[in-house]
Amino acid sequence: MSEASNAVPTADATWRPSAEERPIGRALWRGFKCRCPQCGEGRLFKSFVKSVDECSVCGLEVHHHRADDLPPYLTIFIVGHIVVAGFMAMEEMVELTMWEHLAIWVPVTVLLSLALMQPLKGATIGLQWALKMGGFSDEPQSEEPRG
């Protein structure tokens, strides 16, 4: 055997995970924690729902993601189920006026929506990265507009 085949691989500073090394669950979890889906260290957002252009740790370009519509839909779906179930359960347990329900459920709805929006957007970005969607593929992007 040649010496080249016995050589120990060295760490490459430009290493990128292959398709097999982009597990969806890990990417979703890292995104949900608002961290870079590739390295899990860099911050994913520079403001509430405005993503960074690239990861400050590993350099992953994030600016081309397409996570604009799905996170609000997921937020509405999840919060709606929680609020409606909570409202109906409370209605069975306690007799409250409609104003009392409004005083409880409007703030709960707003707070849950605000709490879930950023993590769900991060998870969506992580999912797109794991599935190589929206510019996260290994192939270089063409500058020509699609026709």
PEQUIPE-V440574 format. One record per run of one state. SS is the DSSP state (H for helix, E for strand, C for the rest). FROM is the first residue (numbers start at 1). TO is the last residue. Records with the same first field share a line. If there is no record, write none. Layout:
SS: FROM-TO  FROM-TO
This chain:
C: 1-2  7-18  22-23  33-34  36-42  44-44  46-50  52-53  55-60  62-69  94-97  131-147
H: 3-6  19-21  24-32  70-93  98-130
E: 35-35  43-43  45-45  51-51  54-54  61-61
